[in-house]
Amino acid sequence: MPGSSLWLLPPRGHPLDAALSKLIAETAAQFGSPHTFLPHVTLTSEIAADVYAPNPQAWLDALALPPPSQTHVSLGPLASEPVYVRKLYSRVPHPGVVLAARAARSVVQPNAAEVESWLERKWVPHLSLLYHECVVVEAEKLRELEAWVRAEGVELDGGKGGEREREREREMGGWTGGRVVLVDTSRPIGEWVPIAEREL
């Protein structure tokens, strides 16, 4: 993946952090993928290293990001695409994360109209569970995997359901706020680790 990326992670200590990390590891083992990674929603990629040099942490700390109350990840149904990093993922509704993505993308494309075009046409907010070169996961297998994910305690309702379901989802179907990390995704996947981190 060209350049570096900004990822949105669950808040530190949130139960989804451990639950999703476990699912990612078990999914990799199930499909024979060599890759595990931090559970995250990509806010943007293609950030040139000279943008944040020489101090990635200071650059990230100064970035104008929305407050935590305006950033909410809701985990939706599973999907699969013929894209290595989206071979199996949970769909994440745009509204909860678009403000953070808009702020993040502005460091790549300062032109506001270009940012809006990217958000509408190219950005696919999601939380990946599998990086793999295998074929697209078929619908029947997706249903099996959704049942397994739910049995592991993770909700995939994407903000739907009644009040009781929404209460449950607040803990195991999404999160508010979280951590934004800068990752050099130009490196091999096994080296995709944060080089800077901040809380929203």
C-alpha positions, -999 to 999 in steps of 0.1 A, spaced: 0 0 0 15 34 -10 26 58 17 15 58 53 -20 55 68 -41 68 96 -61 41 114 -89 44 140 -86 18 168 -109 10 197 -102 29 229 -75 13 250 -91 -13 273 -123 -15 253 -135 -51 252 -137 -51 214 -99 -45 212 -92 -80 226 -122 -97 210 -115 -84 175 -77 -92 178 -87 -128 187 -111 -130 157 -84 -117 134 -59 -143 146 -84 -171 144 -96 -160 109 -60 -159 97 -55 -195 110 -88 -207 95 -79 -194 60 -42 -200 61 -32 -164 60 2 -154 75 -10 -119 85 -25 -106 117 -29 -69 124 -45 -44 148 -83 -41 146 -89 -8 129 -109 13 105 -86 30 79 -93 68 78 -69 74 49 -38 61 32 -12 75 8 4 99 33 39 108 21 66 104 48 78 140 43 44 152 55 50 140 90 88 142 92 108 147 113 84 141 142 55 118 135 41 122 170 41 160 170 25 160 136 -3 136 147 -9 155 179 -14 187 159 -38 172 134 -73 188 136 -95 157 144 -131 157 156 -139 151 193 -146 116 204 -183 123 208 -185 129 170 -167 96 160 -186 63 163 -178 30 147 -207 6 143 -198 -29 131 -221 -40 102 -226 -73 83 -196 -91 69 -186 -87 33 -158 -98 9 -142 -82 -21 -114 -93 -46 -91 -69 -27 -62 -83 -6 -70 -62 25 -108 -65 22 -111 -102 17 -133 -104 48 -145 -74 66 -173 -58 86 -190 -29 69 -189 4 89 -215 30 82 -201 63 68 -219 88 91 -201 78 123 -166 80 109 -168 105 80 -157 135 101 -125 118 111 -119 105 76 -124 140 61 -99 155 85 -74 127 78 -78 129 41 -72 166 40 -35 159 47 -33 140 14 -57 162 -7 -59 198 7 -86 206 -19 -119 202 -1 -138 192 -33 -112 165 -40 -116 152 -4 -154 150 -8 -151 132 -41 -127 107 -25 -151 102 5 -180 95 -19 -164 75 -46 -133 57 -32 -134 54 5 -149 21 19 -151 24 57 -146 -11 71 -129 -32 97 -110 -61 82 -108 -95 97 -86 -111 69 -58 -102 46 -55 -129 19 -50 -136 -17 -77 -163 -17 -109 -160 -38 -138 -139 -26 -157 -155 3 -191 -167 -10 -224 -157 6 -230 -191 23 -196 -189 39 -202 -153 49 -233 -164 68 -214 -191 86 -187 -166 96 -212 -141 108 -228 -167 131 -193 -176 144 -184 -139 150 -217 -134 169 -211 -165 189 -177 -150 199 -197 -121 214 -192 -94 187 -223 -77 173 -227 -70 136 -259 -50 135 -245 -17 122 -265 5 145 -298 -13 139 -321 -29 165 -341 -19 195 -329 -1 227 -317 -33 243 -297 -42 212 -282 -8 210 -271 -10 246 -253 -42 239 -239 -28 207 -224 1 226 -200 -23 241 -196 -52 216 -209 -38 183 -188 -6 181 -171 22 200 -171 59 204 -139 79 201 -109 57 201 -72 60 192 -58 73 159 -25 58 149 -1 65 121 13 34 104 39 32 76 19 10 53 46 12 26 64 -15 45 56 -52 44 24 -61 62 43 -78 91 58 -44 99 25 -25 100 29 -11 135 21 24 148 48 50 147 26 76 165 -6 74 185 -31 97 201 -65 95 217 -94 113 202 
